[in-house]
Amino acid sequence: MSTIDIKRVRERLANERGPRFWRSLEELADSGELSALLADEFPRLEPLWEASISRRNVLKLMAASMALAGLTACDRQPSELIVPYVNMPEGMVPGEPKYYATTHPVAGYAHGLLAETHEGRPTKVEGNPDHPATLGACDVYSQASVLSLYDPDRSSAVRWRGEVASYSRLLLELSDRQVTWDANGGRGLCLLTETLTSPSQYARLQSLLQRWPEARWYSYEPVDRRAVFAGTELLFGEPLEPIYHFSRPRVIVSLDADFLASMPGFLRYAHDCISQRRPRDGTTLSRLYVAEATPSITGAAADHRLRVTYQQIDALARQLARKLGLDVAAPVQPVDEQWVSVVADDLKANLGNALVVPGDQQPPAVHAIAQAINHHIGAYGGGVAAIEPVDYSHQAQPLDALAAAMHASAVEALVVLGGNPVYTAPADLDFGRAYTRQPWT
């Protein structure tokens, strides 16, 4: 540990005139330990460190930087052909932006946006204040969606076997396949979609499955909501989708749920939740308990955060349910008895004003237990409501079933409607190798 001679430092400061700056007391004291440390850490920069800095040297470096930057302006820009409008669109003024109300699907759920356009080209998006899911807020996924329109790697034409093909070639291939599928009922045809929330798209898909009853429908999303619907079906006898109202409860318990940044409706959830956590005169701030396996935005905002493993969330949910008097199986290995007891006491003290939120990635049992707790503490009708699923894709088969059929050579034609499963599929499915072996995709 280096020592600093305070008396020597004071004497040096007494002789200084004008503003001077040092990075640390060691640099001010000009100790030999600091010089040795810098020379050992950055040996190539030692001459620069030891060199004196003068106004002349700074101006020379600035002039050289400006000269190098100006060289880029000496290159001639590529020629562009600008053609005026033959029929000027009504209401368009060149250079003046126009705004349109639109939506951007995030994992299948729409976020309301206002798109700014210049001469018909989208350039910026912001949240739509009149849309109930955003209330004027915007997320990073929607902001980045504009960049995909100008992606140089985006395919600008139909491709067949890695080569550019015409659209008529695509229609010809489809017409030939339709004859085959009409004859065998669509045997060997597989349709793969992302999260499907569009009623019109779902209706067209159902018409295809009615026309070709032997065809199979699969769905995949990196983080889907199958466990949510399976858990509510265990509890209520039918799949339901919980909708949370974070502006009402005073106590919120998150079981590995990042509802401030990733769950469907997270922009509205964040708006309502944070509005109850701003200090106001005469109001009681809501409390947020978070038990999670991975650091998240919701965990960072928690009043009390418990770090657990993914498998321990199930045990914690069972402990909490038993503390509240629900008849559930005891966990094999309890997690944190004191933390669970405090949460249970707070839920009991706020019956009707409390809420438990399970994470989408948790198994169905955790969702069933969490919704049973919500029903027990009076959250239904206040902090949570259950509706019919907006997501139709829970009716489809999962991706692992499709991968098994592909590896077994039971797929003759695969139609992928959106998404990039070769990139996002789990590695243990070996989906990429199976995809390249398909006879028609």
RAHUHU-V392003 format. One record per backbone hydrogen bond with DSSP energy under -0.5 kcal/mol. NH is the residue of the N-H (numbers start at 1). CO is the residue of the C=O. If there is no record, write none. Layout:
nh = [NH:NH]
co = [CO:CO]
//
This chain:
nh = [6:9:10:11:12:13:14:15:15:16:28:29:30:31:35:36:37:38:39:40:41:42:45:46:49:50:51:54:58:59:60:61:62:63:64:65:66:67:68:69:70:71:71:72:72:73:74:75:82:83:88:92:96:97:98:100:102:104:106:107:109:111:113:114:115:116:117:118:121:122:123:124:126:127:128:129:131:134:135:136:137:143:144:145:145:146:146:147:148:149:149:150:150:151:154:158:160:163:165:170:171:172:173:174:175:176:177:178:179:180:181:182:183:184:185:186:187:188:189:190:191:192:193:194:197:199:202:203:204:205:206:207:208:209:210:211:212:214:215:215:216:218:219:220:229:230:231:232:233:234:235:236:237:238:241:242:243:245:246:248:249:250:251:252:253:254:255:255:256:256:258:259:261:262:263:266:268:269:270:271:272:273:274:275:276:276:277:283:285:286:287:289:289:290:291:292:300:301:302:303:304:306:308:308:313:313:314:315:316:317:318:319:320:321:322:323:324:325:326:328:340:341:342:343:344:345:346:347:348:349:350:350:351:352:353:355:357:359:362:366:367:368:369:370:371:372:373:374:375:376:377:378:379:380:381:382:383:384:385:387:392:392:393:394:395:396:397:401:402:403:404:405:406:407:408:409:410:412:412:413:414:415:416:417:417:418:423:424:425:429:430:431:434:435:436:437:437:438]
co = [4:5:6:7:8:9:10:11:12:13:24:25:26:26:31:32:33:34:35:36:37:38:42:43:45:46:47:52:54:55:56:57:58:59:60:61:62:63:64:65:66:67:68:68:69:70:71:72:80:81:86:89:93:95:117:115:113:111:109:105:106:104:102:126:100:124:98:121:118:120:116:116:114:136:112:127:128:131:131:128:134:139:140:141:142:142:143:144:144:145:146:146:147:148:151:165:163:160:158:166:167:168:169:170:171:172:173:174:175:176:177:178:179:180:181:181:184:214:186:413:216:415:218:417:195:197:198:199:200:201:202:203:204:205:206:207:208:185:185:212:189:191:397:193:225:226:227:228:229:230:231:232:233:232:387:240:385:383:244:245:245:353:353:287:355:289:253:357:254:291:256:257:258:258:258:263:133:265:266:267:268:269:270:271:272:273:274:280:283:276:250:252:287:304:254:306:296:297:299:288:288:290:292:306:309:310:311:311:312:313:314:315:316:317:318:319:320:322:321:326:336:337:338:339:340:341:342:343:344:345:346:347:348:377:350:251:253:255:359:363:363:364:365:366:367:368:369:370:371:372:373:375:374:374:384:379:379:379:243:241:196:390:196:391:392:393:217:398:398:399:400:401:402:403:404:406:405:188:410:188:440:190:414:192:415:416:420:420:421:426:427:426:430:431:432:433:434:435]
//
